[in-house]
């Protein structure tokens, strides 16, 4: 017949995985995402209104209709810069974590 091991259930090691080591990287990723989200919202809107009022209308003397157009171009450029920075930071963060994981 078969011999079954009669170890009590209380002495069995826990089988739940331990994710405590990943908390630091998860918090770092969420902070980076939150930072770039806020930057994506505030920078283009802020640049739109400040460039329209101070740069194009006050300094350069453009009409109101022309300043709307050029301020929109500045805001779109700011969106592209923020997206490029986010991709750069995310790429470097991912490769850094991959290198650290590979050394283990």
C-alpha positions, 0 to 999 in steps of 0.5 A, spaced: 500 500 500 501 507 499 505 510 505 502 517 506 506 523 510 502 525 516 504 532 517 500 536 520 497 542 516 499 547 521 506 546 520 506 547 512 510 553 510 505 558 507 504 558 499 502 565 498 507 569 494 511 574 497 510 581 493 514 585 499 520 586 494 516 589 489 512 595 493 518 600 492 518 599 484 511 599 484 510 606 488 516 608 484 512 607 477 506 610 480 509 616 482 512 617 475 505 616 472 502 621 477 508 626 475 507 626 468 499 625 468 499 632 472 505 635 467 500 633 461 494 637 464 498 643 467 503 644 462 500 645 455 494 649 458 499 653 462 503 654 456 497 656 452 494 661 456 501 664 458 504 664 451 497 667 448 497 673 453 504 675 454 508 672 448 503 673 442 499 679 444 503 683 449 510 682 446 509 681 439 502 684 438 499 679 434 491 679 434 487 675 438 485 670 432 492 669 430 494 669 438 489 663 439 493 659 433 500 660 435 498 659 442 495 652 440 501 650 436 505 651 443 501 647 447 501 641 442 508 642 442 508 641 449 504 635 449 509 632 445 515 634 449 511 631 455 510 624 452 517 624 449 520 625 456 515 620 459 517 614 454 524 616 455 523 615 463 519 609 462 524 606 458 530 607 462 526 605 468 524 599 465 531 597 463 534 599 470 529 594 473 531 589 468 538 589 469 537 589 477 533 583 476 538 579 472 544 580 477 540 576 482 
